[in-house]
Amino acid sequence: MNESLYKNAEEAKRHAAAIERIAASTHVRPEEVEPLYERILAEMQKKARITTFLAIFTARRVEQLLTKMNAPHAGAPTERLP
């Protein structure tokens, strides 16, 4: 975890919990979610004037990206019939 992104241990724990929730909901390992989450968080921190809801916005964006990346391609069969 990139400690420079977080103001304190409490904030780091909050973001770590968000990473765990995203991993569980998208079926992606937390080790794979973390770098994407931290990259998006860093981008959002640069632009944000109010940081209260950054964890929520970051989590939502990461989850959308991971869901889109793991979605089957349009027109491709999702399962084979016997």
MOPAC internal coordinates of N, CA, C and O (Angstrom, degrees):
PM7 1SCF
backbone

  N    0.0000 0     0.00 0     0.00 0    0    0    0
  C    1.4374 1     0.00 0     0.00 0    1    0    0
  C    1.5276 1   109.13 1     0.00 0    2    1    0
  O    1.2310 1   120.59 1   -45.99 1    3    2    1
  N    1.2936 1   116.48 1   134.01 1    3    2    1
  C    1.4548 1   123.14 1  -179.23 1    5    3    2
  C    1.5324 1   109.48 1   -80.46 1    6    5    3
  O    1.2310 1   120.09 1   -82.12 1    7    6    5
  N    1.3092 1   117.43 1    97.88 1    7    6    5
  C    1.4599 1   122.94 1  -174.53 1    9    7    6
  C    1.5259 1   113.02 1   -63.50 1   10    9    7
  O    1.2310 1   119.51 1   155.46 1   11   10    9
  N    1.3258 1   118.53 1   -24.54 1   11   10    9
  C    1.4584 1   120.42 1  -178.04 1   13   11   10
  C    1.5312 1   112.49 1   -69.41 1   14   13   11
  O    1.2310 1   119.90 1   164.46 1   15   14   13
  N    1.3208 1   117.80 1   -15.54 1   15   14   13
  C    1.4595 1   121.27 1   178.67 1   17   15   14
  C    1.5245 1   112.88 1   -78.47 1   18   17   15
  O    1.2310 1   120.66 1   160.90 1   19   18   17
  N    1.3226 1   116.35 1   -19.10 1   19   18   17
  C    1.4518 1   120.79 1  -170.95 1   21   19   18
  C    1.5281 1   111.64 1  -112.22 1   22   21   19
  O    1.2310 1   120.75 1   -39.92 1   23   22   21
  N    1.3240 1   116.17 1   140.08 1   23   22   21
  C    1.4645 1   121.47 1  -178.73 1   25   23   22
  C    1.5222 1   112.68 1   -70.25 1   26   25   23
  O    1.2310 1   121.04 1   145.35 1   27   26   25
  N    1.3377 1   115.61 1   -34.65 1   27   26   25
  C    1.4639 1   119.89 1  -176.69 1   29   27   26
  C    1.5256 1   109.81 1  -158.59 1   30   29   27
  O    1.2310 1   121.03 1    -2.05 1   31   30   29
  N    1.3198 1   115.64 1   177.95 1   31   30   29
  C    1.4676 1   121.06 1  -177.41 1   33   31   30
  C    1.5251 1   111.77 1   -64.29 1   34   33   31
  O    1.2310 1   120.44 1   143.96 1   35   34   33
  N    1.3070 1   116.77 1   -36.04 1   35   34   33
  C    1.4689 1   121.01 1   179.25 1   37   35   34
  C    1.5305 1   110.66 1   -62.11 1   38   37   35
  O    1.2310 1   120.54 1   134.97 1   39   38   37
  N    1.3153 1   116.56 1   -45.03 1   39   38   37
  C    1.4609 1   120.56 1   178.71 1   41   39   38
  C    1.5291 1   110.51 1   -65.68 1   42   41   39
  O    1.2310 1   120.07 1   140.27 1   43   42   41
  N    1.3137 1   117.47 1   -39.73 1   43   42   41
  C    1.4643 1   121.28 1   178.06 1   45   43   42
  C    1.5263 1   110.44 1   -61.21 1   46   45   43
  O    1.2310 1   120.43 1   139.35 1   47   46   45
  N    1.3335 1   116.79 1   -40.65 1   47   46   45
  C    1.4715 1   120.94 1   178.21 1   49   47   46
  C    1.5221 1   111.17 1   -64.76 1   50   49   47
  O    1.2310 1   120.43 1   140.78 1   51   50   49
  N    1.3222 1   116.78 1   -39.22 1   51   50   49
  C    1.4639 1   121.17 1  -179.82 1   53   51   50
  C    1.5347 1   110.21 1   -63.82 1   54   53   51
  O    1.2310 1   120.79 1   137.08 1   55   54   53
  N    1.3276 1   116.10 1   -42.92 1   55   54   53
  C    1.4628 1   119.33 1   179.25 1   57   55   54
  C    1.5288 1   111.06 1   -70.59 1   58   57   55
  O    1.2310 1   119.87 1   143.32 1   59   58   57
  N    1.3217 1   117.85 1   -36.68 1   59   58   57
  C    1.4679 1   121.24 1   177.36 1   61   59   58
  C    1.5275 1   110.21 1   -62.03 1   62   61   59
  O    1.2310 1   120.45 1   140.49 1   63   62   61
  N    1.3305 1   116.74 1   -39.51 1   63   62   61
  C    1.4635 1   120.64 1   177.58 1   65   63   62
  C    1.5249 1   110.68 1   -65.01 1   66   65   63
  O    1.2310 1   120.51 1   141.08 1   67   66   65
  N    1.3227 1   116.63 1   -38.92 1   67   66   65
  C    1.4683 1   120.43 1   177.76 1   69   67   66
  C    1.5227 1   110.32 1   -63.34 1   70   69   67
  O    1.2310 1   120.44 1   138.44 1   71   70   69
  N    1.3177 1   116.77 1   -41.56 1   71   70   69
  C    1.4702 1   121.11 1   178.54 1   73   71   70
  C    1.5243 1   110.21 1   -61.81 1   74   73   71
  O    1.2310 1   120.10 1   137.82 1   75   74   73
  N    1.3162 1   117.42 1   -42.18 1   75   74   73
  C    1.4724 1   121.66 1   178.65 1   77   75   74
  C    1.5338 1   110.63 1   -63.20 1   78   77   75
  O    1.2310 1   120.22 1   137.29 1   79   78   77
  N    1.3337 1   117.19 1   -42.71 1   79   78   77
  C    1.4737 1   120.35 1   179.54 1   81   79   78
  C    1.5229 1   110.90 1   -64.47 1   82   81   79
  O    1.2310 1   120.56 1   138.03 1   83   82   81
  N    1.3196 1   116.54 1   -41.97 1   83   82   81
  C    1.4708 1   120.11 1   179.02 1   85   83   82
  C    1.5273 1   109.73 1   -63.20 1   86   85   83
  O    1.2310 1   120.60 1   135.66 1   87   86   85
  N    1.3141 1   116.47 1   -44.34 1   87   86   85
  C    1.4679 1   120.61 1   179.86 1   89   87   86
  C    1.5258 1   110.74 1   -58.96 1   90   89   87
  O    1.2310 1   120.72 1   136.33 1   91   90   89
  N    1.3153 1   116.23 1   -43.67 1   91   90   89
  C    1.4648 1   120.23 1  -179.18 1   93   91   90
  C    1.5282 1   111.50 1   -66.71 1   94   93   91
  O    1.2310 1   120.23 1   138.32 1   95   94   93
  N    1.3152 1   117.16 1   -41.68 1   95   94   93
  C    1.4647 1   119.60 1  -175.64 1   97   95   94
  C    1.5327 1   112.96 1   -76.73 1   98   97   95
  O    1.2310 1   120.18 1   154.52 1   99   98   97
  N    1.3261 1   117.25 1   -25.48 1   99   98   97
  C    1.4700 1   119.97 1  -178.71 1  101   99   98
  C    1.5261 1   112.96 1  -103.57 1  102  101   99
  O    1.2310 1   120.50 1   175.94 1  103  102  101
  N    1.3273 1   116.65 1    -4.06 1  103  102  101
  C    1.4624 1   121.97 1  -179.13 1  105  103  102
  C    1.5332 1   111.70 1    60.63 1  106  105  103
  O    1.2310 1   121.38 1  -140.40 1  107  106  105
  N    1.3243 1   114.96 1    39.60 1  107  106  105
  C    1.4629 1   122.61 1   177.30 1  109  107  106
  C    1.5214 1   106.53 1  -119.95 1  110  109  107
  O    1.2310 1   120.47 1   -41.57 1  111  110  109
  N    1.3187 1   116.71 1   138.43 1  111  110  109
  C    1.4667 1   120.04 1  -178.09 1  113  111  110
  C    1.5310 1   111.00 1   -61.33 1  114  113  111
  O    1.2310 1   120.20 1   -38.22 1  115  114  113
  N    1.3393 1   117.23 1   141.78 1  115  114  113
  C    1.4738 1   120.51 1   179.25 1  117  115  114
  C    1.5290 1   112.64 1   -55.75 1  118  117  115
  O    1.2310 1   120.04 1   146.72 1  119  118  117
  N    1.3277 1   117.53 1   -33.28 1  119  118  117
  C    1.4633 1   120.96 1   179.17 1  121  119  118
  C    1.5330 1   111.88 1   -64.37 1  122  121  119
  O    1.2310 1   120.72 1   155.75 1  123  122  121
  N    1.3206 1   116.22 1   -24.25 1  123  122  121
  C    1.4569 1   120.95 1   178.06 1  125  123  122
  C    1.5279 1   111.15 1   -89.56 1  126  125  123
  O    1.2310 1   120.45 1   149.47 1  127  126  125
  N    1.3136 1   116.75 1   -30.53 1  127  126  125
  C    1.4613 1   121.38 1   179.80 1  129  127  126
  C    1.5256 1   110.66 1   -73.15 1  130  129  127
  O    1.2310 1   120.42 1   139.59 1  131  130  129
  N    1.3213 1   116.80 1   -40.41 1  131  130  129
  C    1.4652 1   121.76 1  -172.58 1  133  131  130
  C    1.5305 1   114.89 1   -53.72 1  134  133  131
  O    1.2310 1   118.65 1   130.10 1  135  134  133
  N    1.3498 1   120.18 1   -49.90 1  135  134  133
  C    1.4660 1   118.54 1  -179.06 1  137  135  134
  C    1.5311 1   113.11 1   -62.79 1  138  137  135
  O    1.2310 1   120.41 1   141.11 1  139  138  137
  N    1.3133 1   116.82 1   -38.89 1  139  138  137
  C    1.4623 1   120.74 1   178.08 1  141  139  138
  C    1.5223 1   109.97 1   -65.71 1  142  141  139
  O    1.2310 1   120.41 1   134.63 1  143  142  141
  N    1.3172 1   116.82 1   -45.37 1  143  142  141
  C    1.4596 1   122.13 1   178.83 1  145  143  142
  C    1.5237 1   110.40 1   -58.65 1  146  145  143
  O    1.2310 1   120.40 1   132.17 1  147  146  145
  N    1.3082 1   116.84 1   -47.83 1  147  146  145
  C    1.4620 1   120.10 1  -177.10 1  149  147  146
  C    1.5298 1   112.11 1   -68.74 1  150  149  147
  O    1.2310 1   120.04 1   146.42 1  151  150  149
  N    1.3095 1   117.52 1   -33.58 1  151  150  149
  C    1.4643 1   119.74 1   177.02 1  153  151  150
  C    1.5273 1   110.20 1   -65.86 1  154  153  151
  O    1.2310 1   120.63 1   134.61 1  155  154  153
  N    1.3224 1   116.39 1   -45.39 1  155  154  153
  C    1.4642 1   120.21 1   179.97 1  157  155  154
  C    1.5268 1   110.48 1   -67.80 1  158  157  155
  O    1.2310 1   120.10 1   140.21 1  159  158  157
  N    1.3228 1   117.42 1   -39.79 1  159  158  157
  C    1.4646 1   120.83 1   176.95 1  161  159  158
  C    1.5239 1   110.45 1   -59.56 1  162  161  159
  O    1.2310 1   120.07 1   134.73 1  163  162  161
  N    1.3111 1   117.47 1   -45.27 1  163  162  161
  C    1.4695 1   121.16 1  -179.98 1  165  163  162
  C    1.5264 1   110.95 1   -61.23 1  166  165  163
  O    1.2310 1   120.33 1   138.81 1  167  166  165
  N    1.3334 1   116.98 1   -41.19 1  167  166  165
  C    1.4662 1   120.74 1   178.29 1  169  167  166
  C    1.5224 1   110.55 1   -63.61 1  170  169  167
  O    1.2310 1   120.71 1   136.55 1  171  170  169
  N    1.3272 1   116.24 1   -43.45 1  171  170  169
  C    1.4551 1   120.42 1  -178.28 1  173  171  170
  C    1.5346 1   111.26 1   -69.56 1  174  173  171
  O    1.2310 1   119.95 1   144.46 1  175  174  173
  N    1.3173 1   117.70 1   -35.54 1  175  174  173
  C    1.4632 1   120.49 1   178.88 1  177  175  174
  C    1.5216 1   111.35 1   -62.78 1  178  177  175
  O    1.2310 1   120.15 1   146.15 1  179  178  177
  N    1.3201 1   117.31 1   -33.85 1  179  178  177
  C    1.4645 1   120.90 1   179.61 1  181  179  178
  C    1.5254 1   111.87 1   -64.18 1  182  181  179
  O    1.2310 1   120.72 1   145.69 1  183  182  181
  N    1.3280 1   116.23 1   -34.31 1  183  182  181
  C    1.4566 1   121.46 1  -174.77 1  185  183  182
  C    1.5314 1   113.41 1   -94.87 1  186  185  183
  O    1.2310 1   120.18 1   158.43 1  187  186  185
  N    1.3156 1   117.26 1   -21.57 1  187  186  185
  C    1.4691 1   120.99 1  -171.56 1  189  187  186
  C    1.5223 1   112.58 1   -76.15 1  190  189  187
  O    1.2310 1   121.38 1   -44.42 1  191  190  189
  N    1.3113 1   114.97 1   135.58 1  191  190  189
  C    1.4589 1   119.68 1   171.86 1  193  191  190
  C    1.5271 1   109.25 1   -96.28 1  194  193  191
  O    1.2310 1   120.89 1   148.18 1  195  194  193
  N    1.3179 1   115.90 1   -31.82 1  195  194  193
  C    1.4614 1   121.98 1   176.19 1  197  195  194
  C    1.5235 1   106.72 1  -117.44 1  198  197  195
  O    1.2310 1   120.17 1   -55.90 1  199  198  197
  N    1.3220 1   117.28 1   124.10 1  199  198  197
  C    1.4687 1   120.71 1  -172.58 1  201  199  198
  C    1.5250 1   113.87 1  -104.13 1  202  201  199
  O    1.2310 1   120.10 1  -174.16 1  203  202  201
  N    1.3160 1   117.41 1     5.84 1  203  202  201
  C    1.4612 1   121.53 1  -175.87 1  205  203  202
  C    1.5218 1   113.09 1   -55.00 1  206  205  203
  O    1.2310 1   119.98 1   138.63 1  207  206  205
  N    1.3076 1   117.64 1   -41.37 1  207  206  205
  C    1.4610 1   121.17 1  -173.56 1  209  207  206
  C    1.5315 1   113.59 1  -106.56 1  210  209  207
  O    1.2310 1   120.01 1  -163.61 1  211  210  209
  N    1.3141 1   117.59 1    16.39 1  211  210  209
  C    1.4668 1   119.99 1  -178.07 1  213  211  210
  C    1.5275 1   112.69 1   -59.36 1  214  213  211
  O    1.2310 1   120.13 1   140.40 1  215  214  213
  N    1.3140 1   117.35 1   -39.60 1  215  214  213
  C    1.4705 1   119.56 1  -179.91 1  217  215  214
  C    1.5208 1   110.93 1   -61.09 1  218  217  215
  O    1.2310 1   120.50 1   139.26 1  219  218  217
  N    1.3173 1   116.65 1   -40.74 1  219  218  217
  C    1.4655 1   120.94 1  -179.76 1  221  219  218
  C    1.5223 1   110.49 1   -67.38 1  222  221  219
  O    1.2310 1   120.40 1   131.64 1  223  222  221
  N    1.3324 1   116.83 1   -48.36 1  223  222  221
  C    1.4608 1   120.38 1  -178.78 1  225  223  222
  C    1.5288 1   111.75 1   -65.50 1  226  225  223
  O    1.2310 1   120.67 1   140.62 1  227  226  225
  N    1.3147 1   116.33 1   -39.38 1  227  226  225
  C    1.4600 1   120.40 1   178.86 1  229  227  226
  C    1.5212 1   110.32 1   -64.92 1  230  229  227
  O    1.2310 1   120.59 1   132.54 1  231  230  229
  N    1.3226 1   116.47 1   -47.46 1  231  230  229
  C    1.4675 1   120.65 1  -179.76 1  233  231  230
  C    1.5208 1   110.89 1   -59.37 1  234  233  231
  O    1.2310 1   120.68 1   136.94 1  235  234  233
  N    1.3202 1   116.31 1   -43.06 1  235  234  233
  C    1.4700 1   120.05 1  -179.64 1  237  235  234
  C    1.5245 1   110.70 1   -62.44 1  238  237  235
  O    1.2310 1   120.57 1   135.87 1  239  238  237
  N    1.3140 1   116.52 1   -44.13 1  239  238  237
  C    1.4719 1   120.72 1  -179.00 1  241  239  238
  C    1.5289 1   111.60 1   -65.04 1  242  241  239
  O    1.2310 1   120.40 1   135.61 1  243  242  241
  N    1.3193 1   116.85 1   -44.39 1  243  242  241
  C    1.4667 1   121.23 1  -179.97 1  245  243  242
  C    1.5204 1   110.05 1   -63.68 1  246  245  243
  O    1.2310 1   120.57 1   135.62 1  247  246  245
  N    1.3130 1   116.51 1   -44.38 1  247  246  245
  C    1.4633 1   119.71 1   179.97 1  249  247  246
  C    1.5308 1   110.92 1   -62.25 1  250  249  247
  O    1.2310 1   120.01 1   139.16 1  251  250  249
  N    1.3204 1   117.58 1   -40.84 1  251  250  249
  C    1.4667 1   120.82 1   176.74 1  253  251  250
  C    1.5214 1   111.27 1   -61.36 1  254  253  251
  O    1.2310 1   120.49 1   134.60 1  255  254  253
  N    1.3170 1   116.66 1   -45.40 1  255  254  253
  C    1.4654 1   120.52 1  -179.89 1  257  255  254
  C    1.5250 1   111.52 1   -62.55 1  258  257  255
  O    1.2310 1   120.51 1   133.62 1  259  258  257
  N    1.3202 1   116.64 1   -46.38 1  259  258  257
  C    1.4628 1   119.82 1  -178.69 1  261  259  258
  C    1.5212 1   111.55 1   -66.35 1  262  261  259
  O    1.2310 1   120.08 1   141.70 1  263  262  261
  N    1.3123 1   117.46 1   -38.30 1  263  262  261
  C    1.4573 1   120.91 1   178.19 1  265  263  262
  C    1.5185 1   110.23 1   -64.11 1  266  265  263
  O    1.2310 1   120.95 1   136.92 1  267  266  265
  N    1.3390 1   115.78 1   -43.08 1  267  266  265
  C    1.4615 1   120.39 1   179.29 1  269  267  266
  C    1.5342 1   110.71 1   -64.60 1  270  269  267
  O    1.2310 1   120.42 1   138.66 1  271  270  269
  N    1.3389 1   116.81 1   -41.34 1  271  270  269
  C    1.4590 1   120.83 1  -179.10 1  273  271  270
  C    1.5264 1   111.82 1   -66.56 1  274  273  271
  O    1.2310 1   120.07 1   148.32 1  275  274  273
  N    1.3218 1   117.47 1   -31.68 1  275  274  273
  C    1.4561 1   121.39 1  -176.81 1  277  275  274
  C    1.5216 1   113.53 1   -94.59 1  278  277  275
  O    1.2310 1   120.09 1   176.25 1  279  278  277
  N    1.3295 1   117.42 1    -3.75 1  279  278  277
  C    1.4618 1   120.85 1  -179.82 1  281  279  278
  C    1.5173 1   109.62 1   -73.01 1  282  281  279
  O    1.2310 1   120.35 1   -36.61 1  283  282  281
  N    1.3320 1   116.93 1   143.39 1  283  282  281
  C    1.4681 1   119.18 1   176.18 1  285  283  282
  C    1.5297 1   109.38 1   -65.60 1  286  285  283
  O    1.2310 1   120.75 1   -30.80 1  287  286  285
  N    1.3081 1   116.17 1   149.20 1  287  286  285
  C    1.4523 1   121.17 1  -179.49 1  289  287  286
  C    1.5228 1   110.10 1   -66.24 1  290  289  287
  O    1.2310 1   120.61 1   -33.52 1  291  290  289
  N    1.2947 1   116.45 1   146.48 1  291  290  289
  C    1.4583 1   121.47 1   179.53 1  293  291  290
  C    1.5158 1   110.16 1   -57.98 1  294  293  291
  O    1.2310 1   121.16 1   -47.34 1  295  294  293
  N    1.3159 1   115.38 1   132.66 1  295  294  293
  C    1.4429 1   120.00 1   178.51 1  297  295  294
  C    1.5185 1   114.30 1    86.05 1  298  297  295
  O    1.2310 1   119.65 1   166.81 1  299  298  297
  N    1.3021 1   118.28 1   -13.19 1  299  298  297
  C    1.4592 1   121.53 1   178.80 1  301  299  298
  C    1.5199 1   109.19 1   -83.67 1  302  301  299
  O    1.2310 1   120.18 1   -41.46 1  303  302  301
  N    1.3149 1   117.26 1   138.54 1  303  302  301
  C    1.4699 1   118.69 1   178.57 1  305  303  302
  C    1.5390 1   110.07 1   -66.87 1  306  305  303
  O    1.2310 1   121.20 1   -40.96 1  307  306  305
  N    1.3301 1   115.32 1   139.04 1  307  306  305
  C    1.4559 1   119.43 1  -179.25 1  309  307  306
  C    1.5186 1   111.31 1   -87.06 1  310  309  307
  O    1.2310 1   120.41 1   157.03 1  311  310  309
  N    1.3270 1   116.81 1   -22.97 1  311  310  309
  C    1.4674 1   119.85 1   174.57 1  313  311  310
  C    1.5179 1   108.75 1  -152.54 1  314  313  311
  O    1.2310 1   121.45 1   -23.75 1  315  314  313
  N    1.2903 1   114.83 1   156.25 1  315  314  313
  C    1.4678 1   119.85 1  -178.71 1  317  315  314
  C    1.5174 1   108.85 1   -93.45 1  318  317  315
  O    1.2310 1   121.40 1   -42.97 1  319  318  317
  N    1.3130 1   114.93 1   137.03 1  319  318  317
  C    1.4495 1   120.02 1   175.61 1  321  319  318
  C    1.5123 1   109.53 1   -88.15 1  322  321  319
  O    1.2310 1   120.08 1   -30.52 1  323  322  321
  N    1.3275 1   117.45 1   149.48 1  323  322  321
  C    1.4805 1   119.12 1  -179.91 1  325  323  322
  C    1.5196 1   112.99 1   -67.76 1  326  325  323
  O    1.2310 1   120.10 1   180.00 1  327  326  325

